[in-house]
């Protein structure tokens, strides 16, 4: 009887341990824990730690909580100007509602990726089909990704999925027409550069013409001012002469000085002799001072 009682005690202890462990639910920081009863979700545990469920009646399932990165397969897209391009992108996403995620996608990341791939490709195709190739190339580092994400909107909310961002790793032309596109782009840039150069030369010539005109006007004004000053000087000179001739004493002296200046001017080189006729005005001046 003692052995039987001891064995029963061991069995009960083991059963108690099994019950305790089967009732424990351990939730990690990077997951949601779903508690199910007869296949229906009755509880969602979001905080990490240890909790409990009804043993043998309820079971649990894990759904990822952390940010997910999905590399979308490369795909061909057609631009507005009917050019083919190869898009290579990735998506950052997470589970926003573990209940919807489990009901519609069976809690499987692979099924979520398949749904995300189809939705993102559809959005990418719609956005790119409304843009020219040149516009896509210019905006692929910023605006394009925002437009694709905005076009997705909340279309995946019903699956318990939130798309954080869609980024394009590369958006390139097929190899068979890449060189032709590069050559066309180079030609367009050369045309733009030539246009800028022509505009620069035109502006430079205008500046030169305006400057030359200003210099010409300044020279003309300076010449006019010089002529004015010269005329004023001559008028003053004539006024002085007039004043000198109006005074008999000054007039005789001035006439004498001018006669001397004229005589000195005639004595050039080695000639020191001045011969004057008595009737000449100059001789009359000298005779007048005898």
Secondary structure, DSSP 4 states (H G I P E B T S, - for coil): -HHHHHHHHHHHHHHHHHHHHHHEEEE-TTEEEEEEETTEEEEEE-SSEEEE--TTTEEEEEEE-S-EEEEPPPEEEE-TTS-EEEEEEEEEEEES-HHHHHHHHTT-HHHHHHHHHHHHHHHHHHHHTTS-HHHHHHHTTTHHHHHHHHHHTTTTGGGTEEEEEEEEEEEEE-HHHHHHHHHHHHHHHHHHHHHHHHHHHHHHHHHHHHHHHHHHHHHHHHHHHHHHHHHHHHHHHHHHHHHHHHSHHHHHHHHHHHHHHHHHHH--TT-------TTSHHHHHHHHT-
